[in-house]
Amino acid sequence: MATMDKPQFTVEVAQEFHRRMAAIIDAVQAGIWETGMHHLLGYSTDFAFGQERGLQTLVLKTRNRSKYVRLQWDTILGDTPADRQSVDDAVKSAIQELA
């Protein structure tokens, strides 16, 4: 049952979550390419949908390295400056680790 303080989980929320995860993957791929590492970035995920699930894990891999990107569900879907900065920091960290 939905409460007033918890938004309902909808297909639109799921789609936005996937768009934002894809944007993270895209940013890391572009970042490692710009450093001169011309490897295709592989990825896998270990997450369950919804705010109750909390920590979301994205595993990014190149031929010789891997990096876990762990962010809270609310951070991934958040639009505050702090949320965007957390995502940007995670992307930069992944680029540094993988490049």
Secondary structure as UniProt FT lines:
FT   TURN            4..5
FT   HELIX           11..34
FT   TURN            35..36
FT   STRAND          42..46
FT   HELIX           51..53
FT   STRAND          55..61
FT   STRAND          66..72
FT   HELIX           73..77
FT   HELIX           81..98
//
